[in-house]
Amino acid sequence: MFKANTLKRKLLAGGRVLGCWTTLGHPQIAEILALAGFDFLLLDQEHGVGDPSALVGILQAISATPTTSVVRIPSNDPVYLKRVLDMGAESVMIPNVESADEARAAVAACRYPPRGRRGSAIGSARASNYGMAANYRSEADDNILIVGQIESARAVDAIDEIAAVEGLDVLFIGPHDLSGTIGHLGDLKHPDVVELIARAEAGIRRSGKPMGTVPHPGVGWADMFKRGYHFVNAGSDVSRLRDQALADVKTFRGMTF
């Protein structure tokens, strides 16, 4: 269902948004999380379950709520972007953007000519209400929220150029992959990793664009907002299911009857 992207409006107005990462690829799980009131759900098709055709049921479940969908694609692939956008994804996340050229390519893949090179299926795609949204062609380009992930030391070195790309709305620091590119995968407290993340943060702040990330070990989502982030995930479907299950089992095993 084509509608105004409230997530993009909030972010570009300087607001802060809270989301949840989803990797299990199940419509009812997404529906529960959306009904809980998250501003967005990150539907992960890089490391999660599913492909573009599996998105339809999930997007339909979310569309009945105020929550906005954000689909992370596997790579900076214009064909994959075209498919998820035609399915009705309201926002997209592009992993591992390492240069301004890569950022520009992602933006172009999300826009129709003459502003970009997105192929047209306006007359039949779910995104345009199967051709019934008369304003889709004129409004789609600016309605889509585009998030680029900063996940390497190379990207941090180019942060000013990447952030300057028109149409890239949010820059999202991926701390785990970022740490791995300098030989400290997952060690987010290592001084070199801390310094690299700080450089990325500084560059994004200079641009004035919204900054996103996931909570770090020992630093929760509320702390991230205090550090100046605008777009933060509060865990995932897997972590919520796993952690509560582990806690209940641990409590039960420790009981005496």
Secondary structure, DSSP 4 states (H G I P E B T S, - for coil): -----HHHHHHHTT--EEEEEE-S--HHHHHHHHHTT-SEEEEESSSSS--GGGHHHHHHHHHTSSPEEEEE-SSS-HHHHHHHHHHT-SEEEES---SHHHHHHHHHHTS-TTT--PPP-TTT-GGGTTTT-TTHHHHHHHHSEEEEEE-SHHHHHTHHHHHTSTT--EEEE-HHHHHHTTT-TT-TTSHHHHHHHHHHHHHHHHHT--EEE-PBTTB-HHHHHHTT-SEEEEEEHHHHHHHHHHHHHHHHHT---
